[in-house]
Amino acid sequence: MPVLYDRLLKLKEMFNSKFGSIPKFYVRAPGRVNIIGEHIDYCGYSVLPMAVEQDVLIAVEPVKTYALQLANTNPLYPDFSTSANNVQIDKTKPLWHNYFLCGLKGIQEHFGLSNLTGMNCLVDGNIPPSSGLSSSSALVCCAGLVTLTVLGRSLSKVELAEICAKSERYIGTEGGGMDQSISFLAEEGTAKLIEFSPLRATDVKLPSGAVFVIANSCVEMNKAATSHFNIRVMECRLAAKLLAKYKSLQWDKVLRLEEVQAKLGISPEEMLSVTEDALHPEPYNPEEICRCLGISLEELRTQILSPNTQDVLIFKLYQRAKHVYSEAARVLQFKKICEEAPENMVQLLGELMNQSHMSCRDMYECSCPELDQLVDICRKFGAQGSRLTGAGWGGCTVSIVPADRLPSFLANVHKAYYQRSDGSLAPEKQSLFATKPGGGALVLLEA
């Protein structure tokens, strides 16, 4: 942990010059890379992420007043102060401090507290923002653990993850809980299969002969600032309802695609043929959805659609369901290959990652030209598989690369994607690095 120790010392000095005092403790929460299982956690399906070494680190000093003072080591993020008893989160502006407030409010509401003690906090992070490595969720988790520690209360890691997943929705992101779960439940040296309802994590041993490499496309995408993400959540919900109605299930109670599969007692692969029968590839408009479900437009708008999807005119239900069921199957295949460890496992895992990218690109439409180009470059220079990771529409790719090919892979990808002749990519955004599974969130006390 020598790098972390150096960062803590530096953070302590900066805290002292900012607040004129010494922090009482520090909290760290890691970012993550999702190896496979994209856009399916909010549909109820298991995902397979690992924590990365990059993290959010917060230095904290509880104070006797009710003042909450937040500062950031990055000058791009302005200071913020408010009363700890009057936390207001502005959904219209996903500003950095609102993510901290989500974590704080989640813990406050869990314990039903009206009065919170104030604190001075200095936030430091080295996860590239809007890159699909979950910098925002790491900040929410970090803030939740900060608040818990200041209150002197305790919760299990699973409880913390569930509270933070729920509280990030205060900012308007309808996520599924993967990012918060891996931030708390991660362990060094292993990826995790994260399952939901109930939340649990199982170790997945990755192949020793390969390395996972993250490459940033340098296209930023802020989940909360765009409606793409929430429209996909809603398309999956509508698809689940239409599939349930087709199969004569109680569709009005169904929210997730996984529920339809569970109620029918069949596999994700079998759900693909149900989708073929029940849904058509042409986009649905709100009127057709109402006809299928036997409801009025008003009922659709007020009882099913979220406020930020009420004006959407087309919904691609067939494509979204096809992606979710096929991706859910790929996650389970990936875990099985890791357990059985056949001779050609790196090749097999790579093929699953390639299929995942194709589905994200064509069926879920959450890629972008730069991500597609970067994936092609990674495969060309030795990746056995490469795919977008995180929400998409920008951010990073993750590639599985045989360990002996790593040096040439890094050099060639750097040259082909980052050293463009037009110099269009800003150097500080250039992120290309091999990663190994890191540990989860923790509290460090000032000695």
Buried (B, 14 or more C-beta within 10 A) or exposed (E): EEEBEEBBEEBBEBBBEBBEEEBBBBBBBBBBBBBBBBBBBBBBBBBBBBBBBBBBBBBBBBBEEBBBBBBBBEEEBEEBEBEBBEBEBEBEEBBBBBBBBBBBBBBBBBEEBEEBBBBBBBBBBBBBBBBBBBBBBBBBBBBBBBBBBBBEEEBEBBBBBBBBBBBBBBBBBBBBBBBBBBBBBBBEEBBBBBBBEEBBBBEBEBBEEBBBBBBBBBBBBBBBBBBBBBBBBBBBBBBBBBBBBBBEBEBBEBBBBBBBBEBBEEEBBBBBEBBEEBBEEEBBEBEBBBEBBEBEEEBBBEEBBBEBBEEBEEBBBBBBBBBBBBBBBBBBBBBEBBEEEEEEBBBBBBBBBBBBBBBBBEBBBBBBEBBBBBBBBBBEBBBBBBBBBBBBBBBBBBBBBBEEBBEEBBEBBBEBBBEEEEEEBEEEBBBBBBBBBBBBBEEBEEE
